[in-house]
Amino acid sequence: MRSFVAAVIVSAALGSGGCLFKKNKRPLPVVAAPVSQQAQPAPAPPPEPEAAPKPEPTPPPVTETQPAEQPVAQPAPKKRTTKPVQPIPAAVPAGPEAPPPQPQPVPQLGVLMTPEQRQRYEADYVAGLASAQHGLVLAAEYKLTSAQNETVNRIKSFVKLAENVHERDPATASQLARRAALLAEDLLKTLQ
């Protein structure tokens, strides 16, 4: 008998949304327990007025500002270590100051070549520069057109580039000097 009353109370609580102290968002459907055909319970007597179920006390609503049940362990604060204070040196006697340290030269990347290759590139560089300079000297004696002036400027540009890269890259310097020499030859052909 008591189990039947308890089942009615539980089904009433579930029918009201599952919880007595929360707001109902939507009612949940109550599903009747299946009754087996062999054992049918006797009809329940009407509940006695003094045996009315007492409502359970409702706990206070939980707010989000309250901490969780188990607080999260905080890591221990790190200890700060202080460096020992270095004393400020007294006035240094005036003497010859050391020059500031010179920066170390940055190593340059380049092509590894044998001494024979370096000599050949050096010879090509000198020959190309000499030919280009000779062409510029001869062209200075003529009155040049705008196209010829542009060629003179290109020759000078190649010569300057060749001189700039000569120490780092002799192969490129020899190619640039050769181009300047070829342009000077073409310029001299247009002047005659």
N, C-alpha and C positions, 0 to 999 in steps of 0.2 A: 504494500500500500504506500509506504513511504517512497519507494522507488518511483512509483507512478506519479506522485505529487512532485517529486524532484524533476522528473522528466518533463512535466507540464511547465515548471518554472524555467527550466533550461530552454525549452522550445519557445517560451514567451520571451526570454531574454534574447535568444537568437533571432526571433522574429522582429524584435525592435532594433535590429542593426548590429547585434553582437556585443554591444557594450552599453551599460546603463549610463555612464557619465560622459560619453562623447556625443557630439551632435550627430544626428542622423543625416547622412548625405542622401542615401536612398535605402529603402527597406530591402532586406534580403528575404527571399522566399523561404517559407517554412516547408520542409519536406517531411511528410509523415513517415514514421518508421514502418517497414513492412511487417505485417502480422502473419505469422504462420497459421495455416488452416488447422493444424492438429491441436495446437495449444492456444486457445483463445482465453484471454484473461477475463476474469469475472468483472462485471460492470462495477465501476468505482462508486463508492458511496459519496454523497455530497460532502464537501469539505466542511469541517466544523468551524464555527465562527472564531473560537479561541485559538485554533491552530493555523491562523492566517500567517503566511510567510512574512517574515520581517525583512524590510528592505536593508540591503547591505549599506554600510556607511560608504559614502563616495570619497575617494581620496582627492586632494586638491589637484587642480589641473596642472599639468607639467608645462612649464614655459621653456622656450628655447634658450633662455639666458642661464638656466641652471646647468651646472656641469654634468657630464655623463656619470654613469654609476662608478666607473673606475677611472680615475684621472690618469692622463697620459704622463708618463714619466718624462720630465724635462732633463736634458743633459746638464751635467754640472757645469757651471760657468768656468771658462778657461782662466787659468791664473795668468796674470800679466807679468811678464818678466821685464825688468828694467835693466837697461845697460848701465854699466858703471859710468859715472860722470867723469869725463876726462878733464883734468885741470887745464885751464887756458895758460899757455906758456907766457912767461913774462916777456917784456919787450926784448926782441932779438937785437943783438948789437948790429949796427949798420956795417955791412961789409959788402963785398962784391956779390951781387945777386946772380944766381945761376940763370942762364937763359931758359925759357920754357922748352920742354922737350919737343923735339921735332917729330911730326907724325911719320910713322913708318910708311914707306911706299907700298901701294897696293900692287900685288903681283898681277901682271898682265897675262892674259891668255894668248897664246900664239901657236903657230904651226911649228912643229919640230922639224928642223931641216939640217942637212949635213953642211959642213963648211963649204963644200964645192957648190952646192945649190945656192947658198947665201952669196958666194962670190959671183955666180952667174947672174942672180937677180940684181946685185949691186952694179954690175957692168951694164945690164940692160937699163937700169934706172938712170945711170949717169949719161948713157948714150941718148936715151929718149929726152932727157931734160936739155941736153946740149942742142939737139936738133930742134926742139920746140923753141928755145931761146933764140937760136939763129933765125928761125922763121919769123919770130916777132920783131927782131931787129930789122930784117929786110922789109917787112910789111910796114914799118913805121916811116919808110921813105916815100910811100905812095899815099895818094888820096883815096881813102877807102869808102865803099858804099855802105849802106846800113847792114846788109847781109854780111859783108866782110868784117865790119866792126863787131857784129854778133859772134862771128867765128873767132876773132881775136879775144873777146871776153871768155869764150868757152875754153880756149887754149890756156889762158891765164888761170882759169878756175881749176882745170886739170893739173896744172903745174903746182898750184897751191895745195890741192888735196894730196898730191904725190909727196910733197915735202912734209905734210902733217903726219902721214902714216908711215913714212920711211923707217923710222926707228922700230916701230912695233911690228910692222908687216911688210917686209921687203918685197914679197911677191906682188902684193896689191900696188905698192908704190911703183914697181917696174911696169905694171900694166897701165897705170894712170899716166906715167911719163910717156909710154909708147903711144897712147891715144892722143896725147897732146902733140907728139911729133907728127903723127899721121894727119891731124887737123892742120898743122903748120904747113905740111907738104901740099895739101889740097888748097890752102889759102895762097901759097906761092904760085900754083898752077893757074889760079884765076887772075893773078896780077899780071902775068906776061901776055 
